[in-house]
Amino acid sequence: MIKSKAFVDTTILTNRLIKFGKEKKEAKDALSVYEITELPVYAIKEFKAGPLDYVKYLYNKLVETGSVADTTIALSRIGRLVNRQQTAIRTLGELMKKANSLSVNSSLRMKYGQLAEKENISYDSIKYEAKMLLYKAWKKRNSITTKVVQPLSCYQQSPPYEEKNGQLSLKPNKCETDNCCLTEKLKEKRFNVTKLKVTIDKLPIALKTKPENVKRQKILREINVSLT
């Protein structure tokens, strides 16, 4: 049965655009259940600053190291940034599987010749797929739902671009002002802000202490202070 409307969050956006396999399919299936799906621009902002930035980090690390093996080692050393590490390592694994399943294209044959080392070809393929994953995800961000809603006047959806050193940049990925345009809207819904904070406070400890919920609580506290 088709339901009427759904408000799409960053997780669904992420799973639909940069995840693989089961998560991607489940996100696509979930969106198809609803007649109308609305994606707030804030979710796009979060997606660009978080999950998409992790793909960018992976690509830039590949450019920096020039090696899949050295990139894997580098990723293993960023344990403090758990979400970035997990997303980058998992994406690398998925791209490795994809690259290994593809036949070597003619441009790579011309570049490396008949005596090409498999590692070099695999590296170029994975780097290319990482770059395409990022660009395609950004290009499709506004098309996976029926509507994009709640525009932010203080945030511009600037596209990714390649810097002179060959690395990718997502700047700007934050609001262009310290005075977020959502402030006035939140002042009108102070009760809802408080209610959300209380809801997270009541979560089981395993959920309450997840990095994303710890960050949400910090932001909610800051919002409450700004509204006083």
C-alpha angles and dihedrals in degrees: 000000000000112000123211110241143356131188107219121219133202094266094060090044090051095046092048096048110033108013125088140220119352097008093051092047094047091051091049092048092047092054092049091060092071130069092210124031120185124199117194117218088234088067089054089050091051091046093053094045093045126021097018089048088056090057088049089050090053093050093047091049089053089051091047098048100032089214139085091214094050090046090054090051091048092050091052089061098060097075092139090067096057100173093047092047096048095045094046095046094045092047090049090053093049092047090049090055091048093047092049091052094053124086115242108266124228095252091058091047089053091047098048104021127211092311094056116145114240090227092060093048092045091050093052092046094050093046090050093048091049091052093048091047090056097045095044092048091053092045092051097043094101096042105058092077132046093241141021108212143179100039117206115226091198095053127068121199096227114180125241116265139188119248126218091262091058095254124124126245131200096187127173095041097150136063113283093230138047089228103074115210089229092067095086092045091051091051087063091053103042091137091058091049091053092044091053091050091050091049092056090045089058096051119113111272093252090059097035092057096049109122094244093052092045088053091047091053091050091051092046090052090051091049091051090051092049091051095055 
